[in-house]
Amino acid sequence: MAALKRRWQNSRDDKISAITVSELVSHQVDVFCWCNRCTHHAVLAAQMLMDQFGPHIPVPEIGARLRCSGCGAKDIATRPNWPSLGLVARHD
């Protein structure tokens, strides 16, 4: 039974792909970068990243090509900088 589940998960995962930087440019969303070593963070323009790395690079892979301007580490996590829903005032 485990082999059947593993095949099903692998086939499902093959259909899921990370968003590319060109898709972020079309949605006018930038890239949020986080250094896993020193917690320095920044938002980089998706258009600039697309010009530098090409339109088809997945957003999670961009971090492997960046270096932290705070500590110089190459341990960078990247994700879309989706717009915030605003400050949460209370939790009912």
N, C-alpha and C positions, 0 to 999 in steps of 0.2 A: 504493500500500500504506500510506503514511503516513496518509492520510485515514481509512482503515478503522481503523487502530490508534487514532487520535485520537478517532473516534466511540465506539469500544469503551471507551476510558478515560473519556470524558465520561459515558457511560451508567453506568459503574461508580461514578464519583465522585458522581453524582446520588443514588445509593442510600445512600451513606455520609454520615452527618450527625454533627456534634459533639454530645457529651453536654450536656444542659441542666442548669441548676442544680436543677430540681425532681427530676431523676433522682439527682443527688448527695444531695439531702436524703433521698430514699427509701432510699439505700444508706448513709446516715449518714457521708458523706465530705465533708470541707470543701474549700476552694479554696486552692491554693498560689499566691502572687503573688510575682513577681520583677521588680525594677526593672532594666531593661537599661542604665541610665545609671550608677547608683551601686552596684549589686548588693545593695541592701537587699532583704530578703524577709520575708514574713509569711504566716501562714495565717489566712484569714478564714472565718467560719462561713457555710456554705452557706445556712442558714435566713435569716440576716440579709441576705445578698445576694438571696435570692429575694423577701423582703419589700420590698427596695428597688428591684429591677429587674424583678421579675415572674418567673413560673415557667418561661417558655419561652425565656429568653435562653441562647444557647450559652455554655459556659464560656470558650472562647477570646475571645469578644467582650466579656466583663466587663472585661478589662484596658484597653480603650479608654475606659472610663468611670471609671477610678480614677486617683488621683494619688499619687505616692510620698510618704510621710510623712517620708522622709529628706532628699530633695533637691528635691521638688516637681515632678519630671518626670512626664509623662503617657505614658511609654514602658514600659508594664507588660505583662508576659507572665503569663498565668494558665493553670493546668491543675488537674486533680483532685489532691488530696493523698492518693493511694492509700496504704494502710498499707504500712509497710516490711516486708521479709522479715527484717530484723535485720542485725546486723553481719556482714560477710563475713570470716571468720577466715583462710581460705586458698583458694588457687585451684589445684586439682589438675588 
